[in-house]
Amino acid sequence: MTKNSARVLYLSIALLMVLLDRWTKYIVARRIPLYSHIQIIPGFFRLTHTENTGAAFSLFADSTAPWKTGLLIAFSVIALIVVSILLWKNHHARIASGIGLALIMGGAVGNLWDRVARGRVVDFLLFYVGRYQWPVFNLADSAICIGAGLLVLEIVFAKSSLMGGLSEMR
């Protein structure tokens, strides 16, 4: 894959993620009243319309610090700059890292859009078992986590294949 075709692929993945994130948040905000839910899989999954002023998975949502939103926006912009540089400079012979970075970029843009426009992010995916539940999240949060997971997996497997190659050289 050439550098330009890789860039187009990864930017397309990021754009698709932003569009899916924006669309799903729009649908949820229009069709599910705030703090209401739609049961999808009883005892396991429901769509729940919430708005999060914190970071991913409601981290720092309870903070009343006046600088919280500005700090979260700044952090998102810095992360986007770093990811953009990594995607631009490298064509990523290892496709998993390119896809991972593209997912992180798309997710970061999706949540940044909400935060800049409204000061809060629409969340709606709720998984739970009994009284135990995961914090409500959205597609952008999912993309960021999956992208980070792909990067970690690639680092782990690239390191183990590198070590295997080094031991064969002896």
C-alpha positions, 0 to 999 in steps of 0.5 A: 500500500502506498503512503497516499492510499494508506492516508486515504484509507485511514482518513476515510475510516476516521471520517466514517467513524465521525459520521456514524457517531454524529448520526447515532447521537442525533437519532438518540437525542431526537427519539429518546427523551433525556434520561429515558431508555429503550430496553434492547436485551433485558438484563444486559443492554439498553439505549439510555439517553444521557449527557456527559460533561466529563471524559470518556465513560463519565470520568470527571463528570462530577467535577464542578471545576470551571476549567474542566470543559476547556481542559478536556477540549485542549486534551482532545485537540492535543491528542488529535494533533499527535494522531494526525502526525502519526498517521501523516508521517507513517503509511503503517506497513502494519495495518492494525496500527493505522486502523487503530489510529484512525479509530482514535482520530474519528472517536476524538473528533466525534466527542470533541464536536459535542464538547465544543458545540454543547459543552457535553457529550451525548452517551447512550449505550448501557451494558449491565448485569443485574445491578452492576453496570458499565458507565453509559458510553457512545460510538466515539468512546468505543472507537477510541477504546478499540483503536487503543486496543489495536495499538496495544495488540500490535505492540505486544505481537510485534514485540513477541515476533521481534523477540522470536526473530532475535532468538532465531538469529542466535 
